[in-house]
C-alpha cells in the first residue's frame, strides 16, 4: 500500500535507515530514521509492504516539484533536458530498502516486484511520463534488463549516499507502457501490471501538517526551507 499515516511512514523511515547504515550508504543517526527534505513534500509517496505487523520492504517516489528531485544534485543537466526540452512530467524512485533475512531471496524478490507494481501503476495513474532512478552500478543492469530502464547518465559519485557510485536511468512510459501501441516491452511487465488496484489505492497520500512537523523535528529538518545539506 501507499503509506497513509504517521506510524506507517515511521516504519518505512526506520527500515530505510537500518538498511542504508548496514549497506554503508549513511551513518546512523539518533532518530534511527532516514528522512530527507523530499519526503516532506506533498507530491512524495512512500510505498510499504507489510507481513502481519512488520514492514518488510519500502520504496519512495518523489514526483517533480518546485524543489525538484534528489538525483538533480548529480544529474542536473540530464533532468533539466527532460523537464524543459522534452516537457516530460518526471518522478524519481529512491530509498529502496528490504528487511534482510526476513524472507528467503525468492520470496523477498516477489515482494519487491509486487510493491514496484503498485508504485509504477500509481505513477502512471498520476500522470508521470518518466521514472528516474540513481542506482548503484551493480544494480543498473537489473533495472535495464528486467524493468525497461535505460541509462541516461554516466557513473558519478553520489554525495547523498556517502559518495558511493551511481548511474542514472529512466523508464519511459510512452515507450514501454502505453495502452495504445507500446514500442517495446520488458520481462517483468506482466507481473508489474499483474495486480489490478482500485483507483483510490493509487492516489497520492500527502502528509498532514502535524506529521510534517513531527518528522522534520526528528531529523532536524526545516520543513519550510528544506536545507539540502540535511539529506
C-alpha positions in Angstrom: 0.0 0.0 0.0 0.9 3.7 -0.1 1.7 4.8 3.5 -1.1 6.9 4.7 -0.4 7.6 8.4 2.5 8.6 10.7 3.1 5.1 12.0 3.4 3.6 8.5 5.8 6.3 7.4 7.9 5.9 10.6 8.1 2.2 9.9 9.4 2.9 6.4 11.9 5.6 7.6 13.3 3.2 10.2 13.7 0.4 7.7 15.5 2.7 5.2 17.8 3.9 8.0 18.8 0.4 9.1 19.2 -0.8 5.5 21.3 2.2 4.5 23.5 2.0 7.6 24.1 -1.7 7.0 25.0 -1.1 3.4 27.4 1.8 4.2 25.2 4.4 2.5 24.7 6.6 5.5 25.9 7.0 9.1 23.5 6.1 11.9 21.6 9.0 13.4 19.9 9.4 16.8 16.4 9.3 15.4 17.0 5.9 13.8 15.2 7.1 10.6 16.4 8.3 7.2 14.2 11.3 6.3 15.1 13.6 3.5 13.5 17.0 2.8 11.9 15.4 -0.2 9.9 13.1 2.0 8.1 16.1 3.4 6.8 17.2 0.0 3.1 16.8 -0.8 4.0 15.1 -4.1 6.1 12.3 -2.4 4.7 8.9 -1.6 6.2 6.0 0.5 5.2 2.5 -0.7 5.3 -0.1 2.0 4.8 -3.9 2.1 3.8 -5.5 5.4 3.8 -9.0 6.6 1.5 -9.1 9.6 2.7 -6.1 11.6 6.2 -5.9 10.2 7.2 -3.7 7.3 9.4 -5.8 5.0 10.0 -3.6 2.0 9.7 0.1 1.1 10.4 2.4 -1.7 9.8 6.2 -2.2 8.5 8.1 -5.3 9.3 11.8 -5.4 7.3 13.4 -8.1 8.8 16.5 -9.7 8.0 19.7 -7.8 9.4 23.2 -7.4 12.1 21.7 -5.2 13.0 19.2 -7.9 14.3 15.7 -7.2 17.2 14.3 -5.3 19.3 13.0 -8.2 19.5 16.5 -9.7 22.4 17.1 -7.3 24.4 14.8 -9.6 22.4 14.7 -12.8 21.1 18.2 -13.1 21.6 18.5 -16.9 20.0 15.2 -17.6 16.9 16.0 -15.6 16.6 19.6 -17.0 16.7 18.3 -20.6 13.8 16.0 -19.9 11.8 18.5 -17.9 12.2 21.5 -20.2 13.3 20.4 -23.7 11.1 17.3 -23.7 8.4 18.7 -21.5 8.1 15.4 -19.5 6.5 15.1 -16.1 9.1 13.2 -14.0 9.3 11.3 -10.8 12.3 9.7 -9.0 12.3 6.3 -7.4 14.5 6.3 -4.3 15.1 4.8 -0.8 14.6 1.2 -1.7 15.0 -1.0 1.4 14.2 -4.5 2.4 14.3 -6.3 5.7 17.4 -8.5 5.5 16.8 -12.2 6.4 13.1 -11.8 6.9 12.1 -14.0 3.9 14.2 -16.0 1.6 15.6 -14.4 -1.6 12.8 -15.6 -3.9 10.0 -14.5 -1.7 11.6 -11.1 -1.0 12.1 -10.7 -4.7 8.3 -11.3 -5.2 7.5 -8.7 -2.5 9.8 -6.2 -4.4 8.1 -6.9 -7.7 4.6 -6.6 -6.3 5.4 -3.3 -4.5 7.1 -2.0 -7.6 3.9 -2.8 -9.5 1.9 -0.6 -7.1 4.5 2.2 -7.5 4.6 2.0 -11.3 0.8 1.9 -11.6 0.5 4.8 -9.2 3.0 6.8 -11.2 1.1 6.1 -14.4 -2.3 7.0 -12.8 -0.9 10.3 -11.6 0.4 11.4 -15.0 4.1 10.6 -14.6 5.8 10.1 -18.0 9.3 9.2 -17.0 10.5 7.4 -13.9 14.1 8.2 -12.9 16.5 6.4 -10.6 20.1 6.8 -9.5 21.2 3.3 -8.6 24.4 1.5 -7.7 26.2 0.4 -10.9 25.9 -3.2 -9.7 22.1 -2.9 -9.9 21.8 -0.9 -13.1 21.8 -4.0 -15.3 18.9 -5.5 -13.5 16.7 -2.4 -14.0 17.7 -2.2 -17.6 17.3 -5.9 -18.4 14.1 -6.6 -16.5 12.2 -3.3 -15.8 12.7 -1.4 -19.0 15.1 1.3 -17.8 17.7 2.9 -20.0 20.9 4.6 -18.9 20.8 8.4 -19.1 23.9 9.4 -17.2 27.5 8.3 -16.7 28.7 6.8 -13.4 29.3 9.5 -10.8 29.9 9.9 -7.1 26.6 10.5 -5.2 27.1 12.7 -2.2 23.8 11.8 -0.6 24.9 8.2 -0.1 28.4 8.9 1.2 29.9 9.4 -2.3 29.1 5.9 -3.4 29.0 5.4 -7.2 25.7 5.9 -9.0 24.3 5.5 -12.6 21.2 7.4 -13.7 18.5 5.5 -15.6 15.0 6.2 -16.8 11.8 4.3 -17.6 9.8 5.9 -20.4 6.1 5.1 -20.0 5.3 6.1 -23.6 7.9 3.7 -24.9 7.1 0.7 -22.7 3.7 1.1 -21.0 1.4 2.9 -23.5 -2.1 1.4 -23.5 -2.2 2.1 -27.3 1.0 0.9 -29.0 4.0 0.5 -26.7 7.2 0.4 -28.8 8.9 -2.2 -26.5 8.2 -4.4 -23.6 10.3 -5.7 -20.7 10.4 -9.1 -19.0 8.6 -8.2 -15.7 5.9 -6.1 -17.3 3.2 -8.7 -16.9 4.0 -9.0 -13.2 4.2 -5.3 -12.7 0.7 -4.9 -14.1 -0.5 -8.3 -12.8 -2.4 -6.9 -9.8 -5.3 -4.6 -10.6 -5.5 -1.9 -7.9 -8.6 0.1 -7.2 -8.2 3.7 -8.3 -8.2 5.2 -4.8 -5.3 2.9 -3.9 -3.1 4.7 -6.4 -3.8 8.3 -5.3 -1.2 10.5 -3.6 -1.1 10.2 0.2 0.4 13.5 1.4 1.4 14.1 5.0 -0.8 16.0 7.3 0.8 19.3 8.6 1.4 17.7 12.1 3.2 14.8 10.5 5.5 17.1 8.6 6.3 18.9 11.7 7.0 15.7 13.6 9.3 14.2 11.1 11.1 17.5 10.4 11.9 17.7 14.1 13.0 14.1 14.3 15.9 14.8 11.9 16.4 18.5 12.5 14.9 19.5 9.1 13.5 22.9 8.5 10.2 22.0 6.9 9.8 25.4 5.3 13.2 25.7 3.7 14.3 22.0 3.3 18.1 22.6 3.6 19.7 20.2 1.1 22.7 19.5 3.3 20.4 17.7 5.7 19.6 15.0 3.1 
